[in-house]
């Protein structure tokens, strides 16, 4: 996986739905507007939940990288 620049990281490994998105909802507020949050998860449901989170709350999913067991997202915080 390639590495991107980010402001903060959320480690949601080992957590299952809905915990990763609940943690994401809280952690995104610690990132400055236009800053980038890196999210690392092991729950495959994040491939559905994280893009929806971004869409509904006006954040930008700028990159996502997946292996069989690891899901990494880079989210630019919106207003």
Phi and psi in degrees as a GROMACS rama.xvg file:
@    title "Ramachandran Plot"
@    xaxis  label "Phi"
@    yaxis  label "Psi"
@TYPE xy
-78.0796  156.465  UNK-2
-105.198  140.601  UNK-3
-117.823  163.973  UNK-4
-79.6952  143.165  UNK-5
-152.751  161.227  UNK-6
-91.4818  -43.3806  UNK-7
-139.078  161.851  UNK-8
-128.476  143.222  UNK-9
-118.176  118.627  UNK-10
-97.3293  105.473  UNK-11
-110.654  22.8302  UNK-12
-65.8904  141.356  UNK-13
83.8567  -6.44509  UNK-14
-98.8848  147.461  UNK-15
-114.413  158.949  UNK-16
-50.3148  132.211  UNK-17
-100.432  8.48559  UNK-18
-57.7871  -44.7093  UNK-19
-57.5664  -42.1395  UNK-20
-73.2652  -34.2306  UNK-21
-62.7095  -42.9133  UNK-22
-66.4806  -39.3772  UNK-23
-60.2364  -43.9754  UNK-24
-57.5771  -39.7421  UNK-25
-76.882  -41.3189  UNK-26
-72.5236  -30.3936  UNK-27
-60.6583  -26.3527  UNK-28
-71.8885  -16.2192  UNK-29
-84.3944  -8.02509  UNK-30
-96.0472  136.131  UNK-31
-66.0388  154.269  UNK-32
-54.5874  133.78  UNK-33
73.8423  0.918334  UNK-34
-79.1027  169.145  UNK-35
-118.38  131.116  UNK-36
-107.561  128.413  UNK-37
-95.5649  128.487  UNK-38
-117.19  128.243  UNK-39
-117.755  125.745  UNK-40
-140.357  161.984  UNK-41
-117.574  -4.72259  UNK-42
-85.5894  117.6  UNK-43
-59.8986  -23.4113  UNK-44
-66.3234  -14.9979  UNK-45
-65.0529  -22.7742  UNK-46
-64.7609  -23.0772  UNK-47
-95.8516  -45.0096  UNK-48
-72.7052  -40.7779  UNK-49
-66.7385  -47.8924  UNK-50
-59.4011  -38.1574  UNK-51
-65.7853  -42.0829  UNK-52
-54.5069  -48.681  UNK-53
-63.088  -44.5666  UNK-54
-61.505  -47.6053  UNK-55
-73.7001  -26.8535  UNK-56
-109.198  13.5185  UNK-57
61.1517  39.6138  UNK-58
-103.816  164.542  UNK-59
-114.681  121.019  UNK-60
-81.3538  101.588  UNK-61
-88.1943  -19.508  UNK-62
-164.868  147.983  UNK-63
-141.858  139.045  UNK-64
-132.942  133.332  UNK-65
-132.105  144.645  UNK-66
-119.164  -170.719  UNK-67
-64.4089  -27.624  UNK-68
-127.203  -4.05208  UNK-69
-132.057  135.27  UNK-70
-125.824  121.425  UNK-71
-122.497  133.558  UNK-72
-129.307  144.514  UNK-73
-120.473  118.575  UNK-74
-119.82  123.953  UNK-75
-88.9708  123.875  UNK-76
-70.4039  131.49  UNK-77
-88.3635  -167.649  UNK-78
